[in-house]
Amino acid sequence: MSRDARWKALLELLVERGRLEVEEVAAELGVSAATIRRDLDQLAEQQMLVRTRGGAVVHGVSYELPLRYKTARRASEKQRIAKAVADLVAPGEAVGLTGGTTTTEVARALAVRGDLGADSPALTVVTNALNIANELAVRPQFKIVVTGGVARPQSYELVGPLADGVLGQITLDVAVLGVVAFDVTHGAAAHDEAEAAINRLLCERAERVVVAADSSKLGRRAFARICAAGQVDTLVTDTAVAAETAHRFEEAGIRVLAV
């Protein structure tokens, strides 16, 4: 197992469990305890976890796993959600995409849609996510508009007041939000307030708002609010969503698609 693969596995286990023990994780990953100790020391140096005697704990209360380590989590659910979201977009529309693993999958699903041919432009995509812009910029059927701002290394998103000038001059047919939490009472939310502010602007410029979130994000709240639940038109999630949770969103006037 390569170092990158070990680090990804360690961070995913840490987010899932909140605490790791060296000997236990070494047995699970099939490597030596010395290797795990070295990995944990190096991750601690990057402030991605806190070392403890015999293991590690998550770094802080509102821990945010960097995007490059989140790609494998709930991958199949995110791909199904992404395809369903992409199917909600009509040719010729202007689409806003926030950053995140699920919205990155939405971008990929849009890229392979057969009805979005080389006619220019089949879609206009506005995003503050550098990785999404990078993936779609090579496809001639898309017109890509990137907001200004300062890049966040955790999510590859551009944030800050430089984006206001771009977003204040456009209108969107649909904004697709990737969120870390979505609740009927507390609305859609992110870990970072600057990221939430840009996402909020995208919502305000859109005719309709779609939240793309796997079921683990639902019924939760996070530090920085993006928008109220009432501003969301459609929630696309996976089939593991609890019936009661889906019903609460539907009672709030939100269309729920579980795929």
N, C-alpha and C positions, 0 to 999 in steps of 0.2 A: 504494500500500500504506500503510495507516494505521500510526501509531507502535506501537499495541498489537500489530498483526499482525507488524510487524518484530521487536519485542522477543520475541514468542513464537517466531518462526522462529530468531532469533539464539540464544536460550537452548536450544532443541531441538538446533540444530547444535552448540552448545558442549558439551552433555552427550554427544552422539553421538561427537564428534571429540576433545574435550579441549582443543583450541586453535583459534582463528580468526585468519585474516589479513584485514585490512580490504579490500584490493583484491579478493581472491578472493570474499569474501562479498558485496561490493557488486555484483559481476558476477552472482553467483547470484540475488540478490534484485532486480536491476534498478534499483538506486538509486545515488546518488552515494557516493563514498568519504567525502565530508565528512559525509553523513547517517549513515553507519555509525559514523564516529568519534564523532560526537555521541551516538548511541545507546549505544555502548560506554562512553563517559564517564559517562552518566547511570545505566547499569546498575551501573557500578563504584561510584558514589556510594551506591547502595542495597545495596552489598556482595553483589551477585549474581554478580559475576565479578571477576577481577583483570586490570587493563589491563597490556599489555606494549607494547614498541616495535613498532608496526605491527599490533597485534591485541589478543587477550585469551586468558586461560586460565581454567579452572574455578576456583572459589573453594574451596580446601581439598581434602583427600583424600576426605572423606566428603561430597561435594557433594549437597545436596538441593534439587531444583528445586521452587519453590513450586507448589502444586496448580493455581493458575489458569493456569500456563504448561504444564501436563502434559496437558491435556484432549485435545489432538489427537494425541498419541503413541499408536500402535498402536490407534487408535480402533475399527476394525472388529473386531479380535481381542477387545478388551475388551467390546464389545457382544455378541459371540457367547458369550463366557465368562459374561457377566452373565445372559443368557437361560437358559443351562444351569443356572446356580446358582439362579436364581429358580424354575426348574422342580423343584428338589429340595425346595422349601418347601411344606408342606401347609397348606391353609386352617386357621385357628385356632391356628397355632403362634406361639410367641414367638421372635423372631429378633433376634440381636445383629449389628449392622453396625459395623465399624470405619470409620475415614475412608480416603480415597484415591479415585483416579479409577475403579478397577474396581468398588469397592463402591458408589460413586455410581451407576454404570451398573446395578448389581444393584438398587438402590432404584428406579430408573426402570423396570426390567424388571418388578419386582413391581407397580409402580403401574399398568401396562397389562395385567396378567393378567385375562382375562375372567372367570375363576371366583372372583375376589376382588371380589365385588360390594359393595353398600352396607350389607350386614348388618353389625352392629356387635358386636365388631370382627372383621374377616376375618383380620387379623394384628395382633400386638403387635410393634412394632419398638423395640428399645432401641439407642441409638447415642450415641456421644460426638462425632459429627461434626455441626457446626452446619449445614453446607450440606445434608446428607441430611435432617436434621430439618425444615429449612425447606421442602424440596421435598415431603416427605410429609405435613406437618402440615395442609395444605389438603384432604387426601383423607379423607373421612369413614369409609372402610373400614379405616383404620389407627388403632390406638392408639399414640401416639408417646411414648416415655419417653426423656428426655435426661439423661445423667449430669451431675453437677456438674463443676466444674473451671475451669481457666484456659485460655483459647483460645490455640492455637498458630497464628500467622498463616500459616505455611507450608502447613498441612494442614487448617485450620479445625477441628481436633480439640481437645476439652476434655481436659486432663490434670491430674494432681496428686491429692493425698489427698482432696479434696472428693468425688471420684467413688466412693470406697470405700463411703461410706454407702449410696448407691443400689445399687451392684452387690452389696453384701453381703446385700441383702434380696430378691433376685430369683433366679429360675431360668429358663434358656432351653432351648428345644428344639434350636436350632442357632445357632452363632456363625460368621459369615462374616468371614474375615480378608483384608484387603488387605495385602500385604507388599512389601518391596523386595527380599527375598531368601528363598529356600527351598531347603534342602539336606538330604539324608538324615542326614548326620552332625551338622550344626550347627543344624538345625531352621529354624523361621520367624523372621524378624528384621525390624527397622525401623532407621531411622537414629537415632531419638531414644529415649533410655532411658525417659523419662516416657510417651511414646506407647506404647512396648512394654509398660510396666507395666499400663496400662489394657487393652490388647488381651489381655494374659495373664489378667487378671481375667475378661474376657468369656469366654475359653476355659474357665476353671475353673467358670463358672456354667452351661455348656452341656452338653447330653446328647451332642451331636455337633459336630465342628468341620470346617468347609470352608475350604480355602485357595483363593482366586480369584486366579490369577497368570498373566500371559502368560509364554511360554516364555523370554523374556529374563531373567526373575527366578530361574529354576531352576538349581540347581547352584552358586549364589552364596551368599555370606555377607555379613552387615552387622553393624554395631557392636552393636546392642541386641537380644538374643534375646527372642522372644515366647514360644515354646514349643518343646518337642522334637518331632521328626517323628512320634514314636510317639503323640502326643496328637491328631494330625490323622487324621480318618476319610476325607476325600475331597479330592483335588486336582482342580480344574477349570482347564484350561489350553488353549492353542491347538494346532493340528495341526502347528506347526513344532517341537514338542518332540522332541528326539532319542529314538530308540527305547531306547537304552541308559539315558538319564536316566529315562524313564518306567518302565523295568523295575526300576531301583533303588528307586524309590518303591513300586512294587507289591511288591517283595520285603520292604519294610519294613512291609507290611500296609496300605498306603494305596491306596484305590480311585482310579484315574486316569481322568478323562474329558477327552479331547482333542477340542475342537470347532472 
